[in-house]
């Protein structure tokens, strides 16, 4: 789900950008912003605010879920609530790509976009 959401987000940014430079810059900045919560100290990740931040970010939520299943040997259904934000991100971005792609991309013979 994380891979689908990030790939769809990348395609969506590419559709909305006028150049490759803008697309790459926005994608890199957004990826760094999404990975920032993983660098927080463990004391900042405790409590309701830290838990909410980790659960809302699809990357950290997916990483936490995989960590509990693989490292801590939890069953697949124990922490399934952590997969809510990756699922929502994957569905929203996967639906937005064809909708916005059809709206913003006008390709025809002999024309450049």
Secondary structure, 3 states (H helix, E strand, C coil): CHHHHHHHHHHHHHHHCCCHHHHHHHHHHHHHHHHHHHHCCCCCCCHHHHHHHHHHCHHHHHHHHHHHHHCCCCCCCCCHHHHHHHHHHHHHHHHHHHHHHHHHCCCCCCCCC
